[in-house]
Amino acid sequence: MLIRGGRALVQQDILDTFLQITDGAIACVGTGSAHAPLDLDASGLLVMPGIVDIHGDAFERQMMPRPGVDFPIDVALLDSDRQAIANGLTTVFHATTWSWEPGLRSGDNAEYLVGAIEALRPQLFADTRFHLRHETYNLAAEPIIREWLEKGRIDLLAFNDHMHATVANLDKPHKRTRMVERTGLTDTAFDHLVSEVMARAGDVPGSVARLAATARARGIRMLSHDDESPAQRQAYRAMGVTLAEFPVNEITARDAAEAGDHIVFGAPNVVRGGSHTGWTKAADMIAKGMCSVLASDYYYPAPMLAAFRLVADNILTLPEAWALISASPAAAAGLADRGRLAEGQRADILLIDDREPLRPRLVAVIAGGRLVQLTEPERLSRTSVAHKAVAAA
């Protein structure tokens, strides 16, 4: 396939050039043969690297669109894949929470999901990977998680601690109701479970250290979620946890930045102009150099919208903003083969109509060298070389 006529992000510049794709990779940029069996006209469009999303849990809404209403995981994954591709996400890490609670975030669901991802990969358009969000108080899960790490079933491992927030929300009716409904337990049973889990708090640090050691030995990147202080970030960093995910205040984000950690914030935070929890404003952190990665979090359209919002607000240039959703998350996840338009890179490419600055429109998506979405089919044509080859056959 040849993509011609577009304005492509090459290194840190937007250039008029063409890209040639062969065997799922970018064969050349602006040089070499200008012929291919398929010709994609990108005139008037931006040509950008595909989005790499290292933390997205919007798929949970396909699994359980309403509390207590379940749909098969394979159906949910296929639908989520189409939604991700439709928003330019060509590499997707499904952020799956394995908690101490039953229901949506139970061990059974985590096991079903990792198995479904492995089985369905050939049918999925996006390169789909497994990001396990381990609730650190879920001590019973440690042996299985270590086994999964050893077998290479986990692509990213995050350490989450929502236990104290759970206890704090027990007396808040709205939040309590949502937590209890998600588990399927009665109020009394939920309270009893929380008490049992909290009673083992002293065993948590040792469990975290053992899991981190196993992940390090396997070369699996790790994240710590909602770090509250520089001391907490430093403790995780000492265990090889080099991604700070959603630090809750500026002093913690600054500590991470000064140490060279990857710092992840949610793209919805940028699009909406602030955090829905009232915590750190991502745009401020970006402006101060304290954010290196934006993730979809709970909303697949957010990464692309956030990049253009940052440009419109004069916070970053387009190449700088796009790095937050493509090259930087690829580097954070240890994926050296994507995130840039360069020879030898995986051919994950987006064609975008950017005439309305805050409402970019995706025209085409190429994932792993395959054209998986095209909203303007008149842009695609077969070359005369291709016609001759068909005729000869």
Wavefront OBJ file of the C-alpha trace (Angstrom):
o trace
v 0.000 0.000 0.000
v 1.118 3.537 -0.769
v -0.166 6.532 1.204
v 0.370 9.708 -0.759
v -0.564 13.370 -0.616
v -0.867 13.780 3.150
v 0.885 15.834 5.820
v 2.797 13.238 7.822
v 4.352 13.446 11.280
v 7.986 12.519 10.636
v 10.239 12.887 13.656
v 9.234 16.337 15.023
v 7.946 17.845 11.773
v 4.762 17.755 9.726
v 5.916 17.089 6.153
v 4.317 16.575 2.755
v 5.505 13.082 1.925
v 4.395 9.561 1.138
v 4.628 6.269 3.000
v 5.022 2.826 1.504
v 3.828 -0.223 3.467
v 5.111 -3.739 2.902
v 4.482 -6.878 4.982
v 2.866 -4.959 7.836
v 5.696 -2.445 8.253
v 6.638 0.973 6.906
v 9.052 0.193 4.073
v 10.003 3.760 3.237
v 9.118 7.373 3.986
v 9.318 9.773 1.044
v 11.877 7.728 -0.873
v 11.979 4.588 -2.975
v 9.274 3.288 -5.308
v 6.121 5.334 -5.721
v 4.090 2.320 -6.834
v 2.105 -0.259 -4.888
v -0.934 -2.470 -5.587
v -3.096 -0.192 -3.432
v -2.909 3.598 -3.436
v -4.488 5.600 -0.607
v -4.986 9.297 -1.318
v -4.375 11.319 1.875
v -4.749 14.728 0.237
v -5.777 17.355 2.797
v -5.330 14.934 5.698
v -2.883 14.469 8.538
v -0.989 11.174 8.507
v -0.145 10.204 12.082
v 1.190 7.183 13.984
v -1.461 4.984 15.566
v -2.409 5.649 19.185
v -0.866 3.413 21.859
v -3.218 3.161 24.843
v -1.547 1.623 27.877
v -4.495 2.015 30.260
v -8.094 1.677 29.136
v -10.981 0.065 30.992
v -13.915 1.278 28.894
v -14.395 -2.350 27.825
v -15.949 -2.971 31.258
v -19.067 -1.166 30.019
v -19.424 -3.777 27.283
v -19.013 -6.560 29.854
v -21.471 -5.033 32.342
v -23.424 -2.130 30.794
v -25.601 -1.928 33.908
v -24.961 -3.206 37.449
v -25.704 -6.932 37.490
v -26.239 -7.140 33.702
v -23.498 -9.309 32.169
v -22.666 -9.979 28.540
v -20.282 -12.661 27.222
v -16.663 -11.561 27.366
v -15.957 -12.473 23.738
v -18.835 -10.282 22.591
v -17.621 -7.445 24.821
v -14.038 -7.735 23.546
v -15.009 -7.714 19.880
v -17.237 -4.685 20.385
v -14.524 -2.888 22.382
v -11.999 -3.616 19.632
v -14.193 -1.955 17.023
v -14.699 1.058 19.289
v -10.962 1.362 19.927
v -10.110 1.192 16.218
v -12.833 3.720 15.394
v -11.014 6.154 17.699
v -7.516 5.503 16.354
v -6.267 3.149 19.096
v -4.135 0.609 17.235
v -2.396 -0.791 20.336
v -4.645 -1.432 23.319
v -3.787 -2.570 26.832
v -7.032 -3.666 28.469
v -6.627 -2.526 32.071
v -8.264 -5.324 34.029
v -8.767 -4.933 37.762
v -8.380 -8.080 39.852
v -9.704 -7.134 43.232
v -10.509 -8.869 46.500
v -14.180 -8.306 45.672
v -16.434 -10.681 43.710
v -18.370 -9.672 40.597
v -17.076 -7.513 37.750
v -13.551 -7.198 39.158
v -13.188 -10.733 40.452
v -10.508 -13.294 39.749
v -12.917 -15.301 37.599
v -13.486 -12.329 35.329
v -9.754 -11.607 35.112
v -9.083 -15.223 34.123
v -11.889 -15.237 31.563
v -10.618 -11.977 30.100
v -6.963 -12.924 29.716
v -8.038 -16.209 28.137
v -10.443 -14.446 25.776
v -7.775 -11.950 24.687
v -5.385 -14.790 23.922
v -8.037 -16.722 21.976
v -9.466 -13.759 20.069
v -6.228 -11.986 19.074
v -6.403 -13.201 15.439
v -9.859 -11.606 15.103
v -8.996 -8.280 16.762
v -7.932 -5.325 14.620
v -6.012 -3.564 17.394
v -2.900 -5.183 18.854
v -4.563 -6.127 22.126
v -2.623 -6.782 25.324
v -3.330 -7.490 28.981
v -2.691 -4.868 31.660
v -3.382 -6.384 35.075
v -4.390 -3.898 37.749
v -3.640 -5.831 40.920
v -5.378 -4.627 44.052
v -2.576 -5.030 46.563
v -4.908 -6.222 49.347
v -5.965 -9.135 47.145
v -3.391 -11.377 48.797
v -5.014 -14.638 47.753
v -4.299 -13.834 44.099
v -0.519 -13.596 44.514
v 0.384 -17.192 43.528
v -1.704 -17.084 40.352
v -0.400 -13.653 39.339
v 3.172 -14.828 39.802
v 2.371 -17.860 37.629
v 0.871 -15.608 34.917
v 3.956 -13.383 35.030
v 6.209 -16.398 34.628
v 4.175 -17.623 31.648
v 4.166 -14.209 29.946
v 0.395 -13.786 30.128
v 0.661 -10.266 31.645
v 1.988 -7.411 29.499
v 1.813 -4.644 32.132
v 1.397 -4.986 35.897
v -0.069 -2.162 37.983
v -0.206 -1.965 41.759
v -3.479 -0.454 42.967
v -4.602 0.269 46.506
v -8.251 1.309 46.659
v -8.788 -0.313 50.047
v -8.562 2.864 52.105
v -10.859 4.697 49.685
v -13.332 1.825 50.001
v -13.371 2.149 53.792
v -13.734 5.926 53.546
v -16.722 5.557 51.204
v -18.676 3.103 53.331
v -20.595 5.971 54.943
v -21.303 7.753 51.637
v -24.609 6.323 50.338
v -24.097 6.992 46.622
v -20.569 5.572 46.461
v -21.406 2.719 48.792
v -24.341 1.645 46.630
v -22.192 1.588 43.510
v -19.491 -0.508 45.208
v -21.939 -3.012 46.639
v -23.925 -3.375 43.393
v -20.724 -4.115 41.480
v -19.985 -7.079 43.764
v -23.475 -8.567 43.896
v -23.234 -8.915 47.694
v -25.636 -7.773 50.380
v -24.663 -4.730 52.460
v -23.876 -6.901 55.465
v -21.771 -9.359 53.465
v -19.840 -6.507 51.844
v -19.005 -4.947 55.227
v -17.859 -8.307 56.544
v -15.620 -8.846 53.508
v -14.034 -5.399 53.869
v -13.233 -6.118 57.536
v -11.624 -9.450 56.663
v -9.470 -7.916 53.947
v -8.328 -4.981 56.096
v -7.263 -7.377 58.854
v -4.375 -8.603 56.663
v -2.916 -5.165 55.915
v 0.438 -6.145 57.416
v 0.962 -8.798 54.718
v 0.569 -6.394 51.795
v 4.120 -4.919 51.517
v 5.763 -8.341 51.320
v 3.331 -9.486 48.645
v 3.991 -6.382 46.540
v 7.764 -6.898 46.815
v 7.519 -10.532 45.681
v 5.336 -9.711 42.692
v 7.597 -6.830 41.682
v 10.628 -9.110 41.832
v 8.932 -11.653 39.563
v 7.918 -8.958 37.062
v 11.455 -7.509 37.041
v 12.927 -10.917 36.340
v 10.572 -11.306 33.364
v 11.215 -7.805 32.035
v 7.573 -6.772 32.484
v 6.962 -3.047 32.950
v 5.168 -2.017 36.149
v 2.988 0.916 37.218
v 1.936 2.281 40.587
v -1.524 3.788 40.659
v -2.599 6.982 42.430
v 0.705 7.632 44.224
v -0.020 10.056 47.069
v 3.470 11.202 48.069
v 7.089 11.333 46.888
v 7.908 8.701 49.507
v 5.368 6.303 48.025
v 6.695 6.924 44.495
v 10.267 6.412 45.685
v 9.375 3.122 47.374
v 7.809 1.782 44.197
v 10.700 3.072 42.074
v 13.140 1.163 44.296
v 11.279 -2.015 43.280
v 11.610 -1.242 39.578
v 8.143 0.274 39.162
v 9.037 3.027 36.691
v 5.585 4.186 35.585
v 3.725 6.596 37.856
v 0.074 6.314 36.949
v -2.196 9.221 37.930
v -0.119 10.746 40.779
v -2.659 12.621 42.879
v -0.689 15.811 43.513
v 2.011 17.960 41.942
v 4.744 17.227 44.463
v 4.514 13.506 43.687
v 4.455 14.111 39.940
v 7.523 16.359 40.286
v 9.426 13.640 42.124
v 8.589 11.212 39.308
v 9.623 13.690 36.618
v 12.945 14.491 38.275
v 13.738 10.776 38.484
v 12.913 10.214 34.806
v 9.853 8.028 35.456
v 7.108 7.741 32.880
v 4.121 9.709 34.186
v 0.632 8.713 33.051
v -2.486 10.858 33.225
v -5.940 10.358 31.765
v -6.773 11.912 28.414
v -10.401 12.527 29.559
v -8.918 14.861 32.193
v -7.474 17.023 29.375
v -10.628 16.929 27.245
v -12.906 17.849 30.163
v -10.546 20.473 31.573
v -9.887 18.674 34.859
v -10.177 15.474 36.849
v -13.613 14.087 37.633
v -12.252 13.280 41.115
v -11.037 16.835 41.731
v -7.386 15.748 41.803
v -4.512 16.850 39.572
v -5.338 18.778 36.400
v -3.520 16.947 33.617
v -3.120 19.986 31.336
v -1.258 21.815 34.107
v 1.050 18.852 34.616
v 1.718 18.660 30.880
v 2.537 22.367 30.709
v 5.027 21.905 33.575
v 6.681 18.851 31.991
v 5.223 16.425 34.534
v 3.276 14.157 32.189
v 4.755 11.949 29.487
v 1.801 9.672 28.631
v -1.931 10.164 28.153
v -4.233 7.127 28.346
v -7.865 6.647 27.381
v -8.674 5.619 30.970
v -12.459 5.156 30.699
v -13.233 6.807 27.320
v -11.777 5.638 23.986
v -12.305 8.904 22.036
v -10.297 10.902 24.591
v -6.647 10.452 23.435
v -7.083 11.948 19.967
v -9.355 14.709 21.259
v -6.857 15.518 24.032
v -3.950 15.912 21.614
v -5.840 18.456 19.533
v -7.131 20.220 22.664
v -3.552 20.724 23.861
v -2.663 22.309 20.517
v -5.753 24.527 20.483
v -4.949 25.722 24.011
v -1.362 26.574 22.975
v 0.106 24.181 25.524
v 1.996 21.979 23.033
v 2.693 21.748 19.321
v 0.979 18.918 17.462
v 4.138 16.747 17.297
v 4.637 17.235 21.050
v 0.993 16.494 21.849
v 0.902 13.431 19.609
v 3.982 11.990 21.322
v 1.925 11.754 24.538
v -0.467 9.268 22.909
v 1.854 7.396 20.578
v 5.660 7.428 20.831
v 5.841 7.997 24.613
v 3.372 5.300 25.685
v 5.067 2.890 23.278
v 8.403 3.624 24.961
v 6.864 3.346 28.442
v 5.474 -0.097 27.585
v 8.769 -1.234 26.053
v 7.413 -1.374 22.482
v 10.241 -0.097 20.292
v 8.533 -1.092 17.031
v 5.738 1.491 17.000
v 4.715 5.050 17.833
v 6.625 6.729 14.978
v 6.376 6.988 11.202
v 9.787 5.639 10.256
v 11.245 2.861 8.143
v 10.959 -0.530 9.834
v 8.242 0.545 12.252
v 4.990 -1.390 12.529
v 2.512 0.150 10.077
v -0.035 1.586 12.529
v -1.187 4.731 10.744
v -4.110 7.149 11.028
v -5.478 9.531 8.380
v -7.210 12.453 10.081
v -9.289 15.357 8.812
v -8.236 18.219 11.095
v -10.169 21.093 9.536
v -12.138 21.532 12.765
v -9.353 21.844 15.361
v -11.284 20.501 18.366
v -13.227 17.879 16.412
v -10.712 15.818 14.422
v -12.361 13.236 12.188
v -10.766 9.867 11.573
v -10.854 8.969 7.870
v -8.724 5.809 7.792
v -7.006 3.403 10.177
v -4.205 1.058 9.193
v -3.288 -1.451 11.902
v -0.317 -3.759 11.409
v -0.329 -2.924 7.710
v -4.016 -3.766 7.247
v -6.568 -1.160 6.235
v -9.189 -1.794 8.923
v -11.320 1.339 8.654
v -12.032 3.745 5.800
v -14.860 6.273 5.884
v -14.127 7.727 2.421
v -13.672 4.707 0.123
v -13.118 6.931 -2.925
v -9.639 7.647 -1.571
v -8.540 4.054 -2.220
v -7.609 2.849 -5.703
v -5.715 0.053 -7.380
v -2.745 1.027 -9.501
v -2.274 0.018 -13.116
v 0.536 -2.280 -11.936
v -1.964 -4.151 -9.813
v -4.465 -4.433 -12.723
v -1.748 -5.882 -14.995
v -0.789 -8.422 -12.340
v -4.414 -9.517 -11.988
v -4.823 -9.763 -15.772
v -1.664 -11.857 -16.079
v -2.898 -14.227 -13.408
l 1 2 3 4 5 6 7 8 9 10 11 12 13 14 15 16 17 18 19 20 21 22 23 24 25 26 27 28 29 30 31 32 33 34 35 36 37 38 39 40 41 42 43 44 45 46 47 48 49 50 51 52 53 54 55 56 57 58 59 60 61 62 63 64 65 66 67 68 69 70 71 72 73 74 75 76 77 78 79 80 81 82 83 84 85 86 87 88 89 90 91 92 93 94 95 96 97 98 99 100 101 102 103 104 105 106 107 108 109 110 111 112 113 114 115 116 117 118 119 120 121 122 123 124 125 126 127 128 129 130 131 132 133 134 135 136 137 138 139 140 141 142 143 144 145 146 147 148 149 150 151 152 153 154 155 156 157 158 159 160 161 162 163 164 165 166 167 168 169 170 171 172 173 174 175 176 177 178 179 180 181 182 183 184 185 186 187 188 189 190 191 192 193 194 195 196 197 198 199 200 201 202 203 204 205 206 207 208 209 210 211 212 213 214 215 216 217 218 219 220 221 222 223 224 225 226 227 228 229 230 231 232 233 234 235 236 237 238 239 240 241 242 243 244 245 246 247 248 249 250 251 252 253 254 255 256 257 258 259 260 261 262 263 264 265 266 267 268 269 270 271 272 273 274 275 276 277 278 279 280 281 282 283 284 285 286 287 288 289 290 291 292 293 294 295 296 297 298 299 300 301 302 303 304 305 306 307 308 309 310 311 312 313 314 315 316 317 318 319 320 321 322 323 324 325 326 327 328 329 330 331 332 333 334 335 336 337 338 339 340 341 342 343 344 345 346 347 348 349 350 351 352 353 354 355 356 357 358 359 360 361 362 363 364 365 366 367 368 369 370 371 372 373 374 375 376 377 378 379 380 381 382 383 384 385 386 387 388 389 390 391 392 393
